Amino acid sequence: NVRNKDAFQFSIIDEMFDEYKLILISRSVLPSGLKYFLVKRELEIISYMDLLFNDEEIVDYFKVNGFDIDDNNLEKIKKNTGCWVIGLNAILGALKVNNNEFNEQMYMDSILNAYEFLDYKIFEKLDDNIKDFLIKTSLLDEIDIGIARFIAEDKGLENIFDRFLERESFLIKIRPGVYKYVNYAKKYLKYKREKMYSKDEINKVYKKIAEYYLKNNEDSRAVDYYCKGECYKEAVPILEKLSYDSYINLNLK
């Protein structure tokens, strides 16, 4: 039970030497027993962003492995690996078999290496309906339960949604009831989407999203998604309607 878990975690911390740092990685809510240490500022909660390497750490990481990187390659490494150690390792491996020279292909390989890891660790273990749900909702800039339910057409949606919100591995809250995919997850799901669906299939999902927003009187969002799905015939009448509302600030790309 919860009390026993708390007592167990208390006993671990009590027995730790001062020079050791204990890191608990959890997808669950912080156990109540540990909140005592949080109040006393003896415990720090971090997010996945804190696990990413910063510029200095990336430079040092390559230096201790025998490679000096310039600013140009540093920016490319950050862009392509997302500063995750698995991506950095992939580039290190490529350097060792590439006569210690950087090239464009190794950046692509580092991305694919990280995606293969996500395939093996997360994606391939999911049910097909969950995979479909993740890929389709990754087309959205923002996700609320209404649009998610509309896309999924699944009575068990709430359970699916809750699973990923609880893990905080793919989705993060941006305001009450509204979520978005973290950057690495959105890029990964785009990669999966383009491998699993044709352009026409993706455009049909965009059209469906636009129809939802139009039905809910969110005309500017409807236009945006109609255009993303190349449904310009449907977008034009809405644009004509919106053009009379000069107070609306539209991003009309």
Secondary structure as GFF3:
##gff-version 3
##sequence-region A 1 253
A	DSSP	alpha_helix	2	15	.	.	.	ID=ss1
A	DSSP	three_ten_helix	32	34	.	.	.	ID=ss2
A	DSSP	alpha_helix	35	39	.	.	.	ID=ss3
A	DSSP	three_ten_helix	48	51	.	.	.	ID=ss4
A	DSSP	alpha_helix	55	64	.	.	.	ID=ss5
A	DSSP	alpha_helix	71	81	.	.	.	ID=ss6
A	DSSP	alpha_helix	85	96	.	.	.	ID=ss7
A	DSSP	alpha_helix	104	121	.	.	.	ID=ss8
A	DSSP	three_ten_helix	123	125	.	.	.	ID=ss9
A	DSSP	alpha_helix	128	137	.	.	.	ID=ss10
A	DSSP	beta_strand	143	144	.	.	.	ID=ss11
A	DSSP	alpha_helix	145	152	.	.	.	ID=ss12
A	DSSP	alpha_helix	157	167	.	.	.	ID=ss13
A	DSSP	beta_strand	171	175	.	.	.	ID=ss14
A	DSSP	beta_strand	178	181	.	.	.	ID=ss15
A	DSSP	alpha_helix	183	196	.	.	.	ID=ss16
A	DSSP	alpha_helix	199	215	.	.	.	ID=ss17
A	DSSP	alpha_helix	219	228	.	.	.	ID=ss18
A	DSSP	alpha_helix	232	242	.	.	.	ID=ss19
###
